[in-house]
Amino acid sequence: MAHHRNRGESIRNRGVSRGVVFALLSILLVAAIVVTWRDLGDRINRQADDAAAQCVEGATSVPIIADPDIAPGLAAIATSFTNTKPVVRDHCVTIAVRPGDAKITLDGLTGKWDAESMGAYPAAWVPQSSVWSADLATAKPDLIEGNSRSLVSTPVVLAVSPELAKAAGDQLDWSQIPLLQQRDASLTEFGLQGWGSLRMAMPIGAQSDASALAAQAVATRVTRTTGPLTTADAESPRVTSSVKAMLGGAPLSPDGTPQGAATAIANAADPAKAEIHAVPITEQRLYQITKTDQPARLSEVIPSGPTPIADYPIIRLSGPEVGDVAADAVADFISYASQPEQLKLLTELGFRGDAPMPSATATVTFPRTRDPMPTPEDGAIVAINRVVYGPTSVPASSAVSPAPSGTAGG
């Protein structure tokens, strides 16, 4: 007898296996978990980025004290840096550059910092030259974080009258200066009758690093040192007597500054009878005070021998007053300021660096420095400072504020 398959049984036997259904559901569940986990991770990362961008730790101002000549340029770079909205350790940071007297700053760093009269404790200091960093390194080496570096520099030259520059030409050597300073009628050596001695001022007031740097150049030349001036050479009787000879015949600057002496030379009615014939000054400062002169009332003379350089070292400071945020912010700022488009804000002021220089003027032509003087040992710098500035080692703060940029004697 024929048998017929039951319809209901046939349908049940052809149904989908429960195991297959469970496997499909498991795959879908795992996929959903993976997608959810990735979305959660992305959300966490976005929240972290948003939190950083929103400065969850708040705003922080990082102070830097700089020499008055370089402070305006650094302040302009700091403004540009702030406009990039930098965030350091979840802090929105701004760099606050302010000009400061070097001696007051050094006294505060090596003694007790008075925030009420001196402002906030700096995270970095940019003095005019290593004259100051050497003194700080000698007095309190632990205050300096890492090695100092420079963004720009400027050579030390002699500001003289155009008549003296024409007569001296390239005949003047750093080693001659002590004798020219001491000997009566020494300028007859250059055919200048009735001019008397060199009469080179050696200012020790505000921003007078050029005096100490000129003394370093003389010391390097008289000892015939080919490398950095050593402490032993700087302390030798020959160097001490040479530097003292420079100082002994030096007329006083009207306000204790190189700029004041240069202005006196420019304003002299008769250059032969002027009380000051020459003064060491940075090329940058000479450019600033003479850039509109036409014709020139001053000239720059670069004596033969190694040329001293004002290097404007960026001294990063350490200690309990300088937190991690400030230290990192200074490092970021230095990196930013090193970019050529930022450096031009400094070189356009007359500093030398990795950016275009201003056009030559009637006074300053920015000649190539063929023989830059190696930076002396810290001990040698301090030894020369002691002779130039006296037992306190560093220049006395001038009561007269540096004059604004403009024409000499303007």
C-alpha positions in Angstrom: 0.0 0.0 0.0 1.4 3.4 -0.9 2.1 5.8 2.0 1.9 9.6 1.7 4.2 12.1 3.5 2.4 14.2 6.1 2.5 17.9 5.1 3.1 19.3 8.6 6.0 16.9 9.2 7.5 17.9 5.8 7.5 21.5 6.8 9.1 20.9 10.2 11.8 18.8 8.7 12.7 21.5 6.1 12.9 24.3 8.8 16.2 26.3 9.6 18.4 24.8 12.2 18.5 26.5 15.6 22.3 26.3 15.6 22.6 28.3 12.4 20.2 30.9 13.8 22.3 31.2 17.0 25.5 31.5 15.0 24.0 34.3 12.9 22.8 36.1 16.0 26.2 35.8 17.6 28.0 37.2 14.6 25.6 40.2 14.6 26.1 40.7 18.3 29.9 40.7 18.0 29.8 43.1 15.1 27.5 45.4 17.1 29.9 45.3 20.0 32.9 46.1 17.8 31.2 49.0 16.1 30.0 50.3 19.5 33.5 50.0 21.0 35.2 51.8 18.1 32.6 54.6 18.3 33.2 54.8 22.0 37.0 55.0 21.5 36.6 57.7 18.8 34.3 59.6 21.1 36.8 59.4 24.0 39.6 60.6 21.7 37.4 63.5 20.4 36.6 64.4 24.0 40.2 64.4 24.9 41.1 66.6 22.0 38.2 68.9 22.8 39.3 69.1 26.4 42.9 70.0 25.4 41.7 72.6 22.9 39.5 74.1 25.6 42.4 74.3 28.1 40.8 72.3 30.9 43.6 73.5 33.2 43.0 77.1 32.4 45.2 79.9 30.9 48.8 80.5 31.9 51.0 83.5 31.2 54.8 82.7 30.9 57.0 85.7 31.5 60.3 86.3 29.7 62.7 89.2 30.5 64.7 90.5 27.6 67.3 93.2 26.9 65.5 96.4 25.8 67.0 96.3 22.3 65.6 92.9 21.5 62.4 92.9 23.6 60.2 94.6 21.0 61.0 92.0 18.4 60.6 89.1 20.8 57.3 90.6 21.9 56.0 90.7 18.3 57.0 87.0 17.9 55.3 86.2 21.2 52.1 87.8 19.9 52.3 85.7 16.7 52.9 82.6 18.8 49.9 83.3 21.0 47.7 83.7 17.9 48.5 80.0 17.1 46.5 79.2 20.3 49.3 77.0 21.8 48.3 74.4 24.5 50.9 73.1 26.9 49.9 70.3 29.4 46.2 71.3 29.0 47.0 75.0 29.6 46.4 77.7 27.1 49.7 79.6 27.3 50.7 83.1 26.3 54.3 84.4 26.3 54.7 87.7 28.0 58.0 89.5 27.0 59.0 92.5 29.0 62.2 94.6 28.8 64.4 94.6 31.9 67.7 96.0 33.2 70.3 93.2 33.2 71.9 94.1 36.5 68.6 94.3 38.3 67.5 91.0 36.8 70.8 89.3 37.8 70.6 90.7 41.3 67.1 89.4 41.6 68.0 85.9 40.3 71.1 85.5 42.5 69.5 87.2 45.6 65.8 87.5 46.4 63.3 88.1 43.7 60.9 91.0 44.6 57.8 90.4 42.4 56.2 93.6 43.5 58.9 95.8 42.1 60.4 93.5 39.5 57.3 91.7 38.1 56.7 88.0 37.8 59.6 85.7 38.1 60.8 84.9 34.6 60.9 81.5 33.0 63.7 82.7 30.7 66.0 85.6 30.4 67.6 87.1 27.2 70.3 89.6 28.2 72.5 91.4 25.7 75.4 89.0 25.9 77.1 86.2 27.6 78.6 88.8 30.0 75.5 88.1 32.1 75.0 84.4 31.5 78.6 83.7 32.6 78.0 85.7 35.9 74.8 83.8 36.5 76.4 80.4 35.8 79.2 81.3 38.2 77.0 82.5 41.0 74.1 80.0 40.7 74.6 77.4 38.0 71.6 75.4 39.2 69.3 78.2 38.0 70.2 77.5 34.4 68.3 74.8 32.5 70.3 73.1 29.8 72.5 75.1 27.4 71.7 78.6 26.3 71.2 79.3 22.6 70.9 82.5 20.5 68.4 83.4 17.9 70.3 86.4 16.6 73.5 88.3 17.3 75.3 91.5 16.5 79.0 92.4 16.4 80.6 95.0 18.6 82.0 97.9 16.5 83.5 101.3 17.3 81.3 104.3 16.7 83.5 107.2 15.5 83.3 110.3 13.5 83.4 109.9 9.7 86.7 111.8 9.7 88.4 109.4 12.1 87.0 106.4 10.3 88.5 107.7 7.0 91.9 108.3 8.6 92.0 105.0 10.5 90.6 102.9 7.7 91.6 99.3 8.2 94.8 100.3 10.1 93.3 100.0 13.6 93.8 96.7 15.6 92.2 95.8 18.9 95.7 95.3 20.4 96.6 99.0 19.7 93.7 100.4 21.7 95.3 100.5 25.2 98.3 102.4 23.9 96.3 104.7 21.7 94.1 105.4 24.7 97.1 106.3 27.0 99.5 108.1 24.8 99.2 111.8 24.2 98.6 112.8 20.5 98.4 109.1 19.6 96.0 109.8 16.7 98.9 111.5 14.8 99.7 107.9 13.9 96.7 108.1 11.5 97.6 111.6 10.3 95.2 113.4 12.5 97.1 116.4 13.9 95.6 118.2 16.9 93.2 115.3 17.7 95.0 114.2 20.8 94.6 110.6 22.0 92.0 108.0 21.1 89.6 109.2 23.8 87.5 106.0 23.6 84.7 106.0 26.1 84.1 102.8 28.1 80.6 103.1 29.5 79.5 101.0 32.4 75.9 102.0 32.7 72.8 100.3 31.3 73.3 98.1 28.2 77.1 98.6 28.3 78.0 95.0 27.4 80.0 96.4 24.5 82.6 97.7 26.9 83.3 94.3 28.4 83.2 92.6 25.0 85.7 95.1 23.6 88.0 94.3 26.6 87.6 90.6 25.8 88.7 91.4 22.2 91.8 93.3 23.4 92.6 90.4 25.8 92.3 87.8 23.1 94.5 89.9 20.8 97.3 90.7 23.2 97.5 87.1 24.4 97.4 85.9 20.7 94.8 83.3 21.7 93.5 81.4 18.7 90.7 79.7 20.6 88.4 80.8 23.4 90.1 83.1 25.9 90.9 81.0 29.0 90.5 82.0 32.6 94.3 81.9 33.1 94.9 84.2 30.2 92.2 86.6 31.3 93.7 86.8 34.8 97.3 87.3 33.6 99.0 90.6 34.4 99.3 91.4 30.7 95.6 91.3 30.2 94.8 93.1 33.4 97.2 96.0 32.6 95.9 96.3 29.0 92.3 96.5 30.1 93.1 99.0 32.8 94.9 101.1 30.2 91.7 101.2 28.1 89.8 102.3 31.2 92.4 104.8 32.5 92.2 107.1 29.5 88.4 106.7 28.9 86.3 109.9 28.9 82.9 109.5 30.5 79.7 109.0 28.5 77.1 111.7 29.3 74.6 109.2 30.6 76.8 106.1 31.2 75.6 104.4 28.0 77.2 103.6 24.7 74.3 105.4 22.9 75.0 108.6 25.0 78.7 108.6 24.0 77.8 107.9 20.3 75.4 110.8 20.4 78.1 113.1 21.8 80.4 112.2 19.0 77.7 112.8 16.4 76.8 116.2 17.9 80.3 117.5 18.3 80.8 120.8 16.5 84.5 120.0 15.8 85.3 116.3 15.8 89.0 117.0 16.4 88.2 118.8 19.7 85.4 116.4 20.8 85.7 115.0 24.3 84.9 111.6 22.9 86.4 110.2 19.7 85.2 106.6 19.9 82.9 104.2 21.8 82.3 100.4 21.6 78.7 99.8 20.7 76.7 97.0 19.2 76.1 97.3 15.5 72.4 96.9 16.0 72.2 99.8 18.4 74.3 102.0 16.1 72.0 101.1 13.2 68.9 102.1 15.2 70.2 105.5 16.3 71.6 106.4 12.8 69.3 104.7 10.3 67.7 108.0 9.2 71.0 110.0 9.1 71.7 111.5 5.7 74.6 112.3 5.4 76.3 110.1 8.0 77.3 111.8 11.3 78.8 108.6 12.6 80.8 105.7 11.1 81.4 102.2 12.2 85.0 101.0 12.5 85.8 97.3 12.9 89.3 96.8 14.3 91.5 94.0 13.0 91.5 90.8 15.0 88.6 88.6 16.3 85.4 90.6 16.4 83.5 90.4 19.7 79.8 89.4 19.4 76.8 90.3 21.5 74.9 87.0 21.3 71.7 87.6 23.2 71.6 84.1 24.8 68.2 82.7 25.7 68.8 81.5 29.3 66.1 79.0 30.3 65.6 79.2 34.1 64.8 76.4 36.5 63.9 76.1 40.1 60.6 76.0 42.1 59.5 79.3 40.6 59.5 77.8 37.1 56.9 75.0 36.7 56.7 72.3 34.0 54.1 74.2 32.0 56.3 77.4 31.8 59.5 75.4 31.0 57.7 73.5 28.2 56.1 76.7 26.9 59.5 78.4 26.7 60.9 75.5 24.7 58.0 75.6 22.3 58.4 79.4 21.9 62.1 79.1 21.1 61.3 76.5 18.5 58.6 78.8 17.0 60.8 81.9 17.1 63.6 80.0 15.3 61.5 79.9 12.1 62.8 82.3 9.4 59.4 84.1 9.1 59.6 84.9 12.8 63.3 85.7 12.8 62.8 88.5 10.3 61.0 90.4 13.0 64.4 90.6 14.7 66.7 91.0 11.8 64.7 93.9 10.4 65.7 95.6 13.7 69.3 95.3 12.7 70.2 92.0 14.3 72.0 89.3 12.4 70.3 86.0 11.9 68.9 83.5 9.5 66.6 86.0 7.8 67.0 89.0 5.5 68.9 92.0 6.9 67.9 95.7 6.5 69.4 97.7 3.6 72.7 99.4 4.3 72.6 102.9 5.6 75.0 105.8 5.4 76.5 104.6 8.7 75.9 100.9 8.9 76.6 98.6 5.9 76.4 95.2 7.7 79.7 93.9 6.4 80.5 90.2 6.8 82.1 89.3 10.1 85.2 87.4 8.9 86.7 86.6 12.2 84.1 86.3 15.0 85.7 86.0 18.4 85.0 82.6 20.1 83.1 83.0 23.3 85.6 83.0 26.2 85.4 80.6 29.1 82.9 81.6 31.8 85.8 82.2 34.2 87.5 84.5 31.7 84.4 86.5 31.1 83.9 87.0 34.8 87.6 88.0 35.3 87.3 90.7 32.6 84.0 91.8 34.1 85.8 92.3 37.4 88.3 94.7 35.8 85.8 96.6 33.7 83.0 97.0 36.1 84.8 96.6 39.4 84.4 94.1 42.3 80.6 93.8 41.7 81.5 92.3 38.3 78.4 93.6 36.5 77.5 97.0 35.1 75.8 99.5 37.4 72.2 100.1 36.5 71.9 103.5 34.9 69.3 106.0 36.2 68.8 107.2 32.6 66.5 105.0 30.5 67.7 104.0 27.1 66.5 106.5 24.5 64.0 105.3 21.9 65.2 104.4 18.4 65.9 107.3 16.2 68.6 109.6 14.9 71.7 110.0 17.0 71.2 113.0 19.2 67.8 113.5 17.6 
